[in-house]
């Protein structure tokens, strides 16, 4: 799986905004967690979109 560097940069920017991070290792771990959550959310959005397209008769 390829890394989406634009999304990772966005996750890093968001990680830099929090106050509870005390060192660079924590920053990297937090940014990685945010990136993973963003990628997971992207996958959920795609699945929901596909479900909505298939269920046009319900609307």
N, C-alpha and C positions, 0 to 999 in steps of 0.2 A: 504494500500500500504506500502510495506516495504522500509526502507531507505537503499540505497546502500552506506555503510560506506566508501568504498574505493573512490567512486566518491565524497562523501561529504568531505573527507580529501583532495582530489585534489582541490575542490572548495575553501576550507579554505586556502590551500597553495597559490592559485592564489589571494585570497582576501588579504592575508598578503603582497603581492607585491605592492599594490597601495598606493599612498602617501596621498590621500585626506581623509582617514579614521582617525578619531581623538579619538575614544574610543572603548571599547570592544563590546558595544551594536551595533554600526555601523558596526563593523567587522562581527558580527554574522548575521546581516541583509543582508549585502553584500554577505557573503558566502552562505546564504540561497537563495538569488536571483540567484547567479551563479549556484548553484546546481539545482534549478528549470529550469533554461535555459538549462543546460546540459541534464537533464532528458527529457525536451521537444524536444530537438534536437535528442536525441536517438530515441524517438518515431517517429519523422518525417523520420529519416533514415530507420527505419523498414518499414514504410508505403511505402516509395519510392522503397525500395528493393522488396517488394511484388508486387508493380505495374510493375516494370521492369520484374519480373519473369513471370507475366501473359501476358505481351505484347511482347513476344519473336518474334511474327510474324511481328512486326513493324520494327525490326532491319534488 
